[in-house]
Amino acid sequence: MSKQMQPPDVLLLTGTHCPWCPKVLASLQALLADGTIASLETVNVEEQPALAAELNVRTVPWVRIGPFELEGMHSTTELREWAVRAGSGDGMAEWLDQLLSNGSIDRVEKQLQQEPATLDILLTLFSKSGTGLNTRIGISAIIEDLERTELLQSQSDRLAELLNHQDAHIRGDACHFLSLTGLPRAKALIEPLLNDPEPDVRRIALESLEHLQQSILH
């Protein structure tokens, strides 16, 4: 069970002619009044366009609740749910899953740049058999961009554990991810999967070893 953290601070970006902004503002004021959020700052992007550019905000209403960034119209119930999730590992996982499901890989990469520990949460999502296809594709793309980085190499033990996952798809992807670390020790970890009961895993293991060998040589 997730532990409820300190109520989050909230930043709301609005526009003068935005029809949904007053509704979102009213919802957030209600959450502030009942203590669900700790503070509320409101900025009109037409008066302060530099802030919108700095935050790469292209549409309003735009809300930052703790670590979460939400675009468009959201009900009071939805905003309350995100406020409760703020500061929670489970809540962050839900947010990242939602972003990846919608194809917003760039926003997840931005979060990863700001907070490298986000990779831990992405691997937790990856390790769950029920994680959706779009999210898996997004995680794969992000990890491939991390090839031979210290951040990905720091997760080699975690990836090694996933080589024993009951889900063959996860075992196969873990093989591929481990080969991207470029670490010589990954060879001995991947080799046992050449005898995996699933043909696809055996194929991926072979391809991963070939990729790893080329990476080590270069």
DODOLUM-6237 format. One record per residue: z, y, x of N, C-alpha, C in turn; residue in one letter. Coordinates in steps of 0.02 Angstrom, whole numbers. Atoms other than C-alpha are relative to their C-alpha. Layout:
N
ATOM     n.zz     n.yy     n.xx    ca.zz    ca.yy    ca.xx     c.zz     c.yy     c.xx   residuo
ATOM        Z        Y        X        Z        Y        X        Z        Y        X         a
...
This chain:
218
ATOM     n.zz     n.yy     n.xx    ca.zz    ca.yy    ca.xx     c.zz     c.yy     c.xx   residuo
ATOM        0      -60       42        0        0        0        0       62       44         m
ATOM        6      -61      -39      -49      172       67       61       44      -11         s
ATOM      -56      -45        3       92      291      105      -25       71      -16         k
ATOM       21      -68       17       77      461       23       25       49       53         q
ATOM      -16      -47      -52       73      596      155       16       69      -29         m
ATOM      -12      -69       19      110      782      152      -59       24      -43         q
ATOM       56      -26       40        8      868       14      -49       38       44         p
ATOM       50      -31      -45     -155      929       92      -13       73      -16         p
ATOM       26      -68       10     -219     1105      116      -72       -6      -24         d
ATOM       67        3       30     -379     1146       23      -37       65       12         v
ATOM       45      -57       -7     -525     1261       60      -56       -9      -51         l
ATOM       53        1       50     -646     1303      -81      -50       55       15         l
ATOM       54      -48       -9     -813     1387      -50      -38        6      -66         l
ATOM       32      -13       64     -891     1468     -203      -58       49        8         t
ATOM       54      -49        1    -1039     1576     -250        5       41      -64         g
ATOM       -6      -45       57    -1050     1725     -368      -35      -26      -63         t
ATOM       39       22       57    -1182     1645     -478        5      -76      -12         h
ATOM      -10       73        7    -1118     1465     -467       33      -15      -67         c
ATOM      -29       14       66    -1088     1398     -645       59      -49        1         p
ATOM      -52       51       -3     -973     1257     -587       61       23       39         w
ATOM      -54      -21      -44     -866     1353     -464       64       19      -38         c
ATOM      -62      -17       36     -744     1427     -593       38      -61      -25         p
ATOM      -33       61       24     -710     1252     -662       37      -35       56         k
ATOM      -32       32      -58     -674     1180     -490       60       41       23         v
ATOM      -56      -43      -18     -565     1330     -449       59      -10      -46         l
ATOM      -54       10       48     -465     1307     -609       35      -67       11         a
ATOM      -29       66      -12     -440     1123     -570       45        2       61         s
ATOM      -39       -3      -61     -379     1160     -394       63       43       -9         l
ATOM      -59      -41       14     -262     1296     -457       53      -41      -38         q
ATOM      -47       44       36     -186     1167     -574       34      -48       48         a
ATOM      -29       46      -49     -162     1047     -428       49       37       46         l
ATOM      -46      -40      -40      -81     1186     -328       65       12      -38         l
ATOM      -59      -15       42       36     1227     -472       47      -60       -6         a
ATOM      -44       59        8       98     1047     -488       18      -33       66         d
ATOM      -21       25      -66      118     1021     -300      -43      -55       28         g
ATOM       44       53      -26      -25      897     -277      -33       23       65         t
ATOM       26      -28      -63      -99     1013     -144       48       53       24         i
ATOM      -50      -45      -29       -1     1123      -25      -23       73       -1         a
ATOM       26      -68        0     -115     1275      -17      -72        0      -22         s
ATOM       69       -7       23     -280     1340      -83      -28       66       25         l
ATOM       36      -59      -24     -397     1460        7      -70       -1      -31         e
ATOM       65       -6       33     -552     1521      -85      -42       52       36         t
ATOM       46      -45      -35     -702     1600        1      -66        3      -38         v
ATOM       66       -9       30     -859     1672      -81      -51        2       57         n
ATOM       47        6      -56    -1002     1620       34      -50       58        2         v
ATOM       45      -57        0    -1106     1769      -20       32       60       35         e
ATOM      -35      -53      -35     -973     1882       51       15      -19       73         e
ATOM      -13       24      -68     -939     1774      205      -49      -56       18         q
ATOM       51       51      -14    -1103     1683      244       10      -35       68         p
ATOM      -10       30      -67    -1050     1653      425       43      -63       -4         a
ATOM      -43       59        7     -915     1530      369      -41      -58      -28         l
ATOM       42       53       28    -1040     1433      264      -46      -29       54         a
ATOM       44       23      -54    -1157     1424      415       39      -42       50         a
ATOM      -43       36      -48    -1014     1369      528       17      -70      -24         e
ATOM      -18       64       29     -967     1229      409      -60      -41      -24         l
ATOM       62       32       21    -1149     1185      374        0      -15      -75         n
ATOM       -4        7       73    -1121     1211      188      -65       26      -30         v
ATOM       64      -19       29    -1283     1214       89        2        6      -76         r
ATOM       -6       -5       72    -1220     1203      -88       73       12      -19         t
ATOM      -67      -12       26    -1070     1262     -189        3      -24      -72         v
ATOM      -64       -3      -36     -943     1224     -249        4      -53       55         p
ATOM      -13       44      -57     -891     1146      -84       76        1       11         w
ATOM      -73        4       -5     -713     1084      -62       18      -43       60         v
ATOM      -29       41      -53     -619     1024       91       73      -13      -19         r
ATOM      -68       21       17     -464      927       42       27      -42       57         i
ATOM      -21       37      -59     -373      877      199      -61      -14       43         g
ATOM       58       16      -40     -507      784      298      -64       -9      -40         p
ATOM       58       16       42     -623      758      150      -40       62      -19         f
ATOM       44      -55       19     -773      869      114      -41      -24      -61         e
ATOM       32       19       63     -841      863      -64      -47       55      -22         l
ATOM       49      -48       23     -996      947     -133      -11       -8      -75         e
ATOM       17        3       70    -1040      991     -311       59       -2      -47         g
ATOM      -50        0       52     -946      975     -473       43      -63        3         m
ATOM      -48       55        3     -789      866     -475       53       18      -51         h
ATOM      -50      -12       52     -666      846     -617       70        7       32         s
ATOM      -69       -6      -23     -480      881     -603       26      -68       22         t
ATOM      -22       68      -17     -449      693     -602      -27      -22       68         t
ATOM       30       19      -64     -570      665     -459       31       38       58         e
ATOM      -30      -40      -53     -498      808     -357       71      -22       14         l
ATOM      -69       24       -9     -322      743     -386       -1      -66       40         r
ATOM        4       64      -35     -374      570     -327      -13       10       75         e
ATOM       14      -13      -71     -447      640     -165       59       33       34         w
ATOM      -59      -31      -30     -292      745     -137       53      -52       16         a
ATOM      -49       54      -11     -182      590     -154      -22      -43       59         v
ATOM       25       41      -54     -295      496      -33        6       34       69         r
ATOM        0      -37      -63     -287      633       99       56      -22       45         a
ATOM      -49       23      -49     -199      578      256       11      -75        0         g
ATOM       -8       72        5     -214      396      207      -60      -34       32         s
ATOM       54       38      -30     -317      271      309      -45      -30      -54         g
ATOM       39       28       55     -371      189      147      -43       53      -32         d
ATOM       37      -54       30     -423      356       77      -60       20       43         g
ATOM       55      -17      -45     -528      396      230      -55      -53       -4         m
ATOM       49       54        5     -612      227      216      -42        8      -64         a
ATOM       36      -10       63     -657      262       34      -49       58        5         e
ATOM       43      -58       -8     -729      431       81      -61      -17       43         w
ATOM       55       19      -44     -833      361      224      -48      -48      -35         l
ATOM       41       47       38     -893      220      112      -44       37      -50         d
ATOM       38      -39       48     -947      345      -19      -56       38       34         q
ATOM       51      -37      -36    -1040      451      108      -57      -45       22         l
ATOM       51       46      -24    -1130      302      183      -40      -30      -57         l
ATOM       35       27       58    -1172      232       13      -53       48      -25         s
ATOM       47      -51       22    -1258      396      -25      -50       21       54         n
ATOM       46      -15      -55    -1350      397      141       18       59       43         g
ATOM      -20      -59      -38    -1250      540      217       27      -19       68         s
ATOM      -21       24      -66    -1244      465      391       19       59       45         i
ATOM      -14      -58      -43    -1248      637      473       70       27      -10         d
ATOM      -68      -25       13    -1085      687      390       53      -47       30         r
ATOM      -46       48      -30    -1001      527      450       -2        8       76         v
ATOM        5      -11      -73    -1067      558      627       38       63       20         e
ATOM      -37      -61      -13     -995      733      618       75      -14        1         k
ATOM      -71       18        3     -826      661      568       19      -41       62         q
ATOM      -14       41      -59     -837      535      711        5       44       63         l
ATOM       -3      -46      -57     -871      675      836       66       38        1         q
ATOM      -62      -38        5     -720      770      773       61      -44       10         q
ATOM      -57       47       -3     -608      617      763      -25      -69       19         e
ATOM       25       65      -23     -657      466      870       34      -60      -33         p
ATOM      -35       55       34     -527      359      779      -35      -21      -64         a
ATOM       40       18       59     -650      361      634      -36      -67       11         t
ATOM       34       63      -14     -736      215      721       43      -59      -20         l
ATOM      -45       54       22     -582      107      687       -9      -13      -75         d
ATOM        7        7       73     -603      141      501      -68      -28      -18         i
ATOM       67       27       13     -790      107      506       -2      -75       14         l
ATOM       -1       72      -15     -758      -62      587       41      -39      -51         l
ATOM      -38       32       55     -629     -100      453      -45       -9      -60         t
ATOM       48        6       54     -761      -64      322      -51      -56       14         l
ATOM       49       50      -21     -885     -171      418       27      -71       -6         f
ATOM      -30       67       -1     -763     -317      425       14      -28      -70         s
ATOM      -13       23       69     -746     -326      235      -65      -27      -30         k
ATOM       59       32       27     -867     -447      154      -28       37      -61         s
ATOM       23      -35       60     -875     -339       -3      -31       68       12         g
ATOM       29      -65      -15     -939     -184       86      -74        0      -17         t
ATOM       69       -3       24    -1105     -127       12      -52        4       55         g
ATOM       55        3      -48    -1274     -142       97      -14       67       32         l
ATOM       14      -66      -27    -1304       45      116       53       21       52         n
ATOM      -54      -16      -47    -1135       65      200       -8      -39       64         t
ATOM       11       42      -60    -1172      -80      319      -58       27       42         r
ATOM       57      -27      -37    -1340       -6      364       20       64       36         i
ATOM      -24      -61      -31    -1257      162      398       44      -13       59         g
ATOM      -45       17      -56    -1122       85      507      -40      -26       59         i
ATOM       42       28      -54    -1253      -11      606      -37       56       37         s
ATOM       37      -55      -31    -1354      148      636       46       42       44         a
ATOM      -48      -39      -38    -1199      241      695       20      -36       64         i
ATOM      -21       39      -59    -1145      102      813      -57       -6       50         i
ATOM       57        3      -46    -1320       86      885       -7       65       39         e
ATOM        2      -64      -36    -1312      271      929       55        6       52         d
ATOM      -56       -1      -47    -1151      234     1024      -10      -49       58         l
ATOM       13       51      -51    -1233      107     1139       23       23       70         e
ATOM      -25       -9      -68    -1145       95     1309       46       60        8         r
ATOM      -48      -54       -4    -1024      235     1267       71      -28        9         t
ATOM      -70       22       -9     -840      224     1313       33      -13      -67         e
ATOM      -30        9       66     -796      241     1130      -16      -69      -28         l
ATOM       17       67       24     -892       84     1082       31      -54       44         l
ATOM      -30       49      -46     -831       -8     1237       74      -10      -14         q
ATOM      -72        6       15     -652       29     1185       13      -46      -59         s
ATOM       -7       43       59     -684      -76     1029      -22      -72       14         q
ATOM       26       66      -16     -742     -231     1123       46      -57      -23         s
ATOM      -47       52       23     -584     -330     1083       -4       -9      -76         d
ATOM        6        2       73     -600     -286      899      -64      -37      -20         r
ATOM       64       33       15     -782     -341      898        4      -74       17         l
ATOM       -7       70      -19     -736     -501      988       36      -40      -54         a
ATOM      -36       34       54     -615     -545      848      -47      -14      -59         e
ATOM       46        8       57     -754     -521      720      -53      -54       12         l
ATOM       46       55      -14     -859     -654      807       24      -64      -34         l
ATOM      -28       59       34     -744     -778      719        6       10      -76         n
ATOM       -5      -15       71     -763     -700      547      -32      -55      -42         h
ATOM       27       53       44     -794     -821      403      -69       17      -28         q
ATOM       64      -23       26     -943     -717      346      -52       -1       56         d
ATOM       51        7      -53    -1098     -764      447      -34       66       16         a
ATOM       33      -65      -12    -1177     -592      423       42       44       45         h
ATOM      -45      -41      -42    -1025     -509      500        3      -28       71         i
ATOM        1       30      -67    -1023     -633      645      -63       22       38         r
ATOM       63      -19      -32    -1205     -595      679       -2       73       21         g
ATOM       -1      -71      -16    -1185     -407      671       49       15       57         d
ATOM      -49       -9      -53    -1031     -418      782      -30      -19       68         a
ATOM       36       20      -61    -1138     -509      912      -43       59       25         c
ATOM       45      -55      -18    -1264     -368      908       40       60       25         h
ATOM      -40      -57      -20    -1131     -232      917       32      -11       69         f
ATOM      -32       15      -64    -1044     -318     1062      -49        6       57         l
ATOM       50       -6      -53    -1206     -326     1159      -14       74       16         s
ATOM       13      -71      -10    -1223     -137     1137       53       33       45         l
ATOM      -51      -28      -45    -1063     -110     1237      -24        2       72         t
ATOM       24        4      -69    -1156     -160     1395       51      -28       48         g
ATOM      -52       27      -43     -998     -241     1460      -17      -72       22         l
ATOM       14       68      -23    -1024     -396     1570       42      -54      -35         p
ATOM      -44       49       32     -875     -483     1486      -25      -21      -69         r
ATOM       25       16       67     -969     -480     1321      -41      -65        1         a
ATOM       42       60       -5    -1082     -621     1384       39      -63      -18         k
ATOM      -40       60       13     -944     -751     1383       27       -2      -71         a
ATOM      -25       -3       69     -885     -692     1212      -55      -20      -49         l
ATOM       55       13       46    -1056     -706     1132      -27      -72        7         i
ATOM       32       65      -13    -1113     -871     1211       21      -55      -48         e
ATOM      -18       53       47    -1010     -985     1096      -38        2      -66         p
ATOM       37       -5       63    -1109     -920      948      -71      -26        4         l
ATOM       64       35       -6    -1265    -1002     1018        3      -67      -35         l
ATOM      -11       63       36    -1189    -1155      933       28       11      -70         n
ATOM      -25      -15       67    -1144    -1068      770      -36      -44      -51         d
ATOM       32       42       51    -1176    -1173      614      -57       35      -38         p
ATOM       52      -37       35    -1287    -1034      543      -58       17       47         e
ATOM       58      -14      -43    -1464    -1022      615       -9       74       16         p
ATOM        9      -72      -12    -1471     -833      593       49       26       52         d
ATOM      -50      -21      -49    -1311     -811      692      -20      -23       70         v
ATOM       23       26      -65    -1379     -921      832      -57       43       27         r
ATOM       56      -42      -21    -1538     -817      836       25       69       25         r
ATOM      -26      -66      -19    -1442     -652      841       39       -5       66         i
ATOM      -38        9      -62    -1328     -720      977      -47       -3       60         a
ATOM       49        5      -55    -1479     -764     1085      -31       69       15         l
ATOM       29      -66       -9    -1558     -594     1056       50       48       31         e
ATOM      -53      -44      -27    -1392     -508     1093       11      -13       74         s
ATOM       -9       16      -71    -1373     -600     1258      -59       27       41         l
ATOM       58      -28      -35    -1550     -550     1307        6       75        7         e
ATOM       -8      -73       -2    -1515     -369     1263       56       19       49         h
ATOM      -56      -14      -45    -1350     -374     1356      -21       -8       73         l
ATOM       23       11      -69    -1432     -444     1512      -43       58       24         q
ATOM       42      -57      -19    -1561     -305     1512       42       62       10         q
ATOM      -44      -59       -5    -1425     -176     1485       40       -2       65         s
ATOM      -39        6      -63    -1322     -243     1632      -44       14       60         i
ATOM       46       -9      -56    -1474     -244     1746      -18       73       10         l
ATOM       19      -71       -5    -1511      -62     1706       62       45        2         h
